[in-house]
Amino acid sequence: MKLSDRLDALFWRLYAAAGVFCLAAITVQLEPFLQYMAVCMFFLLAIVPLQAIAALVDFYLDLRADFNPRPS
């Protein structure tokens, strides 16, 4: 399993947890600050996905493998 696959799975778990927290905060009628924080966390995870980080890590590892080939 590649690193990007693991980070992708982690991203979707975090995104689902943030969605559940957001719905719970709005449904339970928590303090307005907690509702605002839950919505911001949900959209922050949507805007800044870990997939971009995974793509950069994969690019770095591929680039490193190109310059440092393993002996056969």
C-alpha positions as CSV (number, residue, x, y, z in Angstrom):
1,M,0.0,0.0,0.0
2,K,1.5,3.3,-1.0
3,L,1.8,6.3,1.3
4,S,-0.6,8.3,-0.7
5,D,-3.3,5.6,-0.3
6,R,-2.7,5.6,3.5
7,L,-2.9,9.4,3.7
8,D,-6.0,9.3,1.5
9,A,-7.7,6.9,3.9
10,L,-6.7,9.0,6.8
11,F,-8.1,12.1,5.1
12,W,-11.5,10.6,4.5
13,R,-11.6,9.3,8.1
14,L,-10.8,12.8,9.4
15,Y,-13.3,14.4,7.0
16,A,-16.0,12.0,8.1
17,A,-15.2,12.7,11.8
18,A,-15.4,16.4,11.1
19,G,-18.7,16.0,9.4
20,V,-20.2,14.1,12.3
21,F,-18.8,16.6,14.7
22,C,-20.3,19.5,12.6
23,L,-23.7,17.8,12.5
24,A,-23.7,17.0,16.2
25,A,-22.7,20.6,17.1
26,I,-25.5,22.0,15.0
27,T,-28.1,19.4,16.0
28,V,-27.4,19.5,19.8
29,Q,-27.5,23.3,19.8
30,L,-24.2,23.8,21.4
31,E,-22.7,27.2,22.0
32,P,-22.5,29.4,18.9
33,F,-18.7,29.4,19.1
34,L,-18.5,25.6,19.0
35,Q,-20.9,25.5,16.0
36,Y,-18.7,28.0,14.3
37,M,-15.6,26.0,15.1
38,A,-17.2,22.8,13.9
39,V,-18.2,24.3,10.5
40,C,-14.7,25.9,10.1
41,M,-13.0,22.6,10.8
42,F,-15.2,20.8,8.3
43,F,-14.5,23.3,5.5
44,L,-10.8,23.5,6.5
45,L,-10.5,19.8,5.9
46,A,-12.3,20.1,2.7
47,I,-10.1,23.0,1.4
48,V,-6.7,21.7,2.6
49,P,-6.8,17.9,1.8
50,L,-3.9,15.6,2.8
51,Q,-4.0,14.3,-0.7
52,A,-1.8,17.3,-1.8
53,I,0.8,16.4,0.8
54,A,0.7,12.8,-0.3
55,A,1.2,13.8,-3.9
56,L,4.3,15.9,-2.9
57,V,5.7,13.0,-0.8
58,D,5.2,10.6,-3.7
59,F,6.8,13.0,-6.1
60,Y,9.8,13.4,-3.8
61,L,10.2,9.6,-3.4
62,D,10.0,9.1,-7.1
63,L,12.5,11.8,-7.7
64,R,14.8,10.4,-5.1
65,A,14.5,6.9,-6.7
66,D,15.4,8.4,-10.1
67,F,18.6,9.8,-8.8
68,N,19.5,6.9,-6.5
69,P,18.6,3.7,-8.3
70,R,18.9,0.5,-6.4
71,P,21.6,-1.9,-7.6
72,S,20.1,-4.9,-9.3
